[in-house]
Amino acid sequence: MPPFTIAFAVGLASQTAVEAWLAVRQIRHVRKLQHAVPADFAASVSVEDHAKAADYTIARQRLGIFQLLYDAAVVLWLTLGGGIAAIAAWTASLGFAPVWAGTALALAALALMSLLALPFTVYRTFWLEQRFGFNRTTPATFVADLAKEWLLGGMLGGTVLAVILWVMQSTGGWWWVLGWAVWLAFTLAVTWAWPRLIAPLFNKFSPLADPEMSARIDALLQRCGFHSSGVFVMDGSRRSAHGNAYFTGLGREKRIVLFDTLLSSLSPAQAESVLAHELAHFRLRHVPKRLLAAAGMGLGGFALLGWLARQDWFYAGLGAGAPSDAKALLLFVLAVPAFVWVLAPTLAAWSRKHEFEADAFAATHADGAELASALVRLYRDNAATLTPDPLYSRFHDSHPSPIVRIERLRGAARAVRSGAAALSA
């Protein structure tokens, strides 16, 4: 067996085993504490709500384990099982020019992977989310969303794939620099266009009509010196009972988006504090830092792809047969996760650091106590577990665990109040 085949198989098996083990730990830890509400939450979260969150977490983890094993089997079939080679033979028989044949291969493989993942999406939406009272998606909406996603994916993804494949074939050994530039430009363009052109295809966005909330947000933006192109309410309740808020877009296309479910569950002061947290990610330059990190990792990935695409053992080791540019792209996407999954805890820790910083910003520019109470309510309403397994959380979670986060927020709120009292004395 070729050495690269062994390395890939070991990497994939290690990733699958570790993530399954962590999921089992999460299930056991959450089940053990499902009838013991943490003291900091006892006044706001009932034993029944805490138990529901535990059951919801366990159900999601069980489904996740099954999907983890299923996805690993799909990757093995597409690579060592000859799936990519078979799809390539079929697309080659269509008689397209090289760039279009490669684009057809990539789109066909991605469409097949999407279809293979579809049963899990259906099960998660219409059974798991339905069972816990969160799903509001109708079959008609589900099918319409899926059709739009595939159409947009085919149009936008097909275009950028064709351009990158043309770059690979036409610009020599340093193609990967220009290929990275194309990918980066495409990513930034989609991020810019998302709030105005793409997101409205899926949801309705209405200007915020609540005068009190509008006044609070305007005052918050002025205190922080932040510009946005508007505050909008999204009809998230059409699909789910989960609530959220976010900023989206680049430049002057930045928008503040509030789910209607969030506005219906939080007070104006609580919603303002949640927005202050989200605003902090822009004011503290978390967003550009993450974009720069993504761009840097993308450049490294394209450089690695540029080298691997010239190595015959890369194709042979993954069961893909004769080399081609489209195969190189697909094999890279399928194989690299088996080697870089060990970076997940570092990236998660970086994200949690940003969340702590955003909480501290919100405690200073809004009300930390209100943010703490808002988060407690969101944890309860979204059935988020308050007691994740510590090791699972360090590996996977992009946000701090609820107990630690609420303790820090309440401490920050006390410090702000003490400072204000000292200044007024």
Beta strands, then each sheet from edge to edge (+ up, - down):
strand 1: 205-207
strand 2: 231-234
strand 3: 245-248
strand 4: 255-259
sheet 1: 1+ 2- 4- 3+
end
